[in-house]
Structures are given as C-alpha cells and as structure tokens.
C-alpha cells in the first residue's frame, strides 16, 4: 500500500502570546532586510513560526530583563519547537549563521535522536523527510562498496539492532535477514552512524513473501536504532508496507520460527 506524504500542513502552531502589533512590527523590520526576507520566504512552515519568535525577541530586548515576560516568550518558543519537524529544525541549523543558534538547533536534533532511542513505544518509523533530515544533521559521510560476505554481515546487523529495541519492526527481523539485498551503505564519521538501504520482502497474512520494498535505516555505534523509512519513487514520498500494519498471526509466527531455526542451523554449519 503506497501512501503519499500529505501536502496540506494541518499543524496548529501556538500563537504569539503578546500584542499582535508587536509581532507585526518585528516582522516588518526584519523582512525589510533582503537577506532575512529570503530566509523567511524560503523557510518551511515550522521554521517560519520559529523565525517569528526570534524576530519578536530581537525587537523586544526588554524581555530579557523581565522574568515573567521572558518565561512567556520561552514557553511560546519551546512550544513552536516541539511542533517543528526534523527538516524544519535542520533548515534553521543550516540557514542561520549565528554560532549559538546553530548549536541550539543541533542540540534539538540530537536530543530528538536520543529520545527516539529510549521512547517507550520504541517506534522509530519516520517519514522520508524527517529521516534524511536527521542524517543531514550528521554531516559528512563515506560510501563503501563491500564484498558479498561483508554485505551479508551488515544485513546481519539488523538482528542486534532490532533486538535492542521494542520497535514493532522487531517482529519482522527474520523477514529482513532472509530476504534483504544490500544496495547502499554510508558511514557518518562524526557520531559513527551506519546508514543502509536495502530491498526487502515481508511475510503476508498467508505467510507468502510480499512484493519487494525499499527500506532505509540508520543506527549508532552501539546498535541503537535511530530510525527507518520506506521511500518510494522520487522526492520525499513514503510507503508503509501493508504487511506491517497487522499483528503477527499464527502462520507468520510459525514461518518465522522456521526461518530462525534454518538461520541458526546455517550458522552452526559455518555457512
């Protein structure tokens, strides 16, 4: 089942808690500057809302000296940031020149990544936009072309990565180990992040193999799952395999147990 990313942004961002004319005045002043106007006009929705908080704060410096007003401002700013996507945070990180601002947005992105590792739900499924925005924040990477044995070893890494999480994808680890074909590997050296792109099949309700799906995943040096997505076609479209939508049934469970037994037997025979 293919699901295209929704184009309409229906998020409800918090409104400015201060007089509307103060925000208007701040916007007028900053957007009179061609540089700021370009940054604002090019910004995705959430980044626009965050720029507005920044413009307002810069225009109303007295806020810094009034604790009550400052706390109102901070609550507004943090509420906007919680509503922003990774892509929008990354836009702020990449676009702003101020070192303190860059550090702030880098920390927000890093915090989100760490939160995903310990999220009680364990679900690391992401949209393609957020997944690749997360990777962009990791900086430079190297691509490698491995031999077949190393490729099998990298696919095998899905086992400790998924076993270390409560993510629903853990149920399908035997499907991945049995069918995945490795297409691309990147290593992001800054935080030793591994990115893989594979083509994989999942068991249907009748325990038959599905059509092939493209899947991307990333994990850290301690096998902590950072996120995964299912890209389709060009652009930022995502798909969720229909085989992942329903709980495991008895046929699938038995098939996966057989796959696991075959895998362990093959390991014991040195294959």
N, C-alpha and C positions, 0 to 999 in steps of 0.2 A: 504494500500500500504506500503510495507516494503522497507526501504532504508538503505542499509548498509553504515556505515561511510566510506568515501573514504580513501583508503590506501596510495595513492600517495600524497605526500606533494608538492603542486604546488605554495606555497607562495614564493614571491620574497623578500628576506631579503636585507636590504641596505648593500652595500659593504663597506669595510673599506676605509675611505677617505684618509688614509695615505699610504706611500710606502708599497708595498706588502711584501717586505723583513722584515719590522719591525714587521708585524703580524706573519710572519713565525718564526722569531727569538723568539718572545714571546711564541708561541705555542711549539716550540722545548724545550724551557727552562721549561715550566710548565709540559709538558707531559713526561718529563724525570723523574718526581716525580710520583711514583706508585699511590699515593693517588689521585692526580689531574687527572692522566690518567684514573683511574677507574671512577671518577665523570664525566669526559668528555665523555668517551666511553658509559656510561650508559645514558647519557642525551638525551632527545628528541631533535629534530632539532632546535627548537627555543631556547632552553636552551643552546645548543652548541654555537649558534651565540652570545648569551649573555655572555657566559663564555669567548669567544674570545675577546669581548670588555674589559672584566675585566682583562684578561691576558695582553692585549696590554697596558692598562692603568697602571698596576702594573710595567710593564717593562719600561715604558716611564714616569717616575715620573716628569721629567722636564715639562710635560704638565701642571701640577698644577700651574706653575709659569708664563706660557704664556697664556694670556687671549684668544687670537684668536684661538690657538691650542686647548685649553680646550673647547671652545664653539663648535668647530668642533667635538671633541670627544663626547661632551654631546649630540649634535644633532644625531650623529650616534647611541649612546647608547639608547636614547629615541625612535628612530625610530625602533630599534630592539625590544624594549619592547612593543611597540604598535602592533607589528606583532606577538607577542607571545600569545599562548593560556593560559587560566587559569591553565591548567595542567602543562604547562611549567614553569609558574611563581611559581606554588606550588613546583615543583621539586627544583627550586633554593632555595626556602624558607626552605624546608626540609633538603636539602643536605649541604648547607653552614653552617659553624659553627660560622662565624663572626656575633656578635650581631647586628652590624649596617646593614649588608647585610640582615639579617633576618627581621629586622624592615622595611627595604626598600621594600622588596618583599611582606611582609604582608600588607604594606600601598598600594601597587599597586593593590593587590587583593581586599582590602577593597574599594578602590576608584572605581574599576570596578563595584563592587556590588552596591555601592551608585549611580553610573552613570546609571545602569540599572533601578533603581527606578524612575529616572526623565527623562529617554530617551524619546525624543519627540515622537518616533514611538511607545513607550510603549511595544514593543515586547520582552518578556522575555523568548521565546523559546530557549533552549540551546541543544547542543549535550550532550550525557550522560557523556562523558569525562569531559567536562567543568562544568557540573552541579555537579558531585561528587567531582571534584577538588575544587570547591567553598565550598562545605560542609566540605571537609577535612581541609580547612583553618580555619574553625570554632572551631576545636579542639574536645574535649571530648563531648560525648552525653549520654543521658539516654534513654532507650527504655521502653515503657509502654504498658500494656495490659488493655484497658478500657472496661467498661460495654457498652451495646448496646446504651443506652441513650447518654453517653458521646461520643461514636463514631459518632452518628448522629449529635451531636453538633459540632464536629470537622469538619465533612463534610460540615456543615452549614457555617463554617468559610470561605469557598470559596466565599460566597456572598460578604462580606465586602472586602475581599482581591482583588477580581476581579473588584468589583465596584469602587475601589480606583485607578484603572489603565486604560489606554487606550489600553491595550493589546488586540489583536484580540480574545483571548480566552474568553474575557468578553461576547461575543455574545453567547457562549456555556455554560454559567453558569447554566442555568436551566437544561441542559442535565446532568451536573455533579451532581447537587443537587438531581435530580430524580433517577439517576442510580448508583452513586458511591458506592462501597463497600470498606470500610477502611481495609487495610491489614497490615500497619505498621506505627508507629509513633515514631519519635525521637525528643527530645528536646535538643538543644545545648545551654548550660547554659551561655557561655561566652557573647553572644550577644542576648540571648533569642530568638533563631531561632527555628521555628517549621518546621519539615520535615514530609511529609506524602507520603505514597504510596497507591494508590487506583486502583481499576479496574473500568473502566467507559465505557459507550457507548455514541455515539453521533448520532444525527439525520442525516439520509441520505437525498439525494435530494428529495425523496418521503415522507419524514417525518417518516420513519421507523427507528427502532433502529439498529445501526451498530453492528458488531462483538465487543466483549469486547477488550479493550486496557488497558495496564498497564501504569499508569501515576505517575510520582513523581513530587512533588512541594515543594517549601520552601518559607516561609515568615517570616518577622521580627515581633517584639513585637507590632508594630503599624500597623500591617496588610499590610506592604509594600511587594509586590510580588518581590522576589529575582530571581526566575527562575523556569522553569518547563521543563520536558523532557519526552519522551516516550520510555522507554527501551524495548528491545525485546530479548529473549534468554539470552545467557551467554556473558560475555565480555562487550565490550563498544558499541554494536550495538544499533542504534536508529531507531525509526519508526515515521513517521508523518501520523496520520490518514487522509485518503483521504477526510473524511468529513470536515476537517478543511481547505481544500485547496481553496474552492469556497465561494463566498459571500453568505450570507443568502438569501434564496428565500422566496416566499410568504407562501408556505406550511410549511416551517420550522418556519417562524415567527409566524404563527397562532398557531402551535403546542406549541411553547414556551410560547406564551401568555396564552394558556390554562393551561399549566403546572404551570405557575406563579400564575394564579388565584386559582388553586387547592391547591398550597402550602400555599398561604396566607389564604385561607379558613380553611385549616387544622390547621394553627397556631391560628386562631381566635376561633377554637373549642377546643383548648388546646391539640391537638394531636401531 
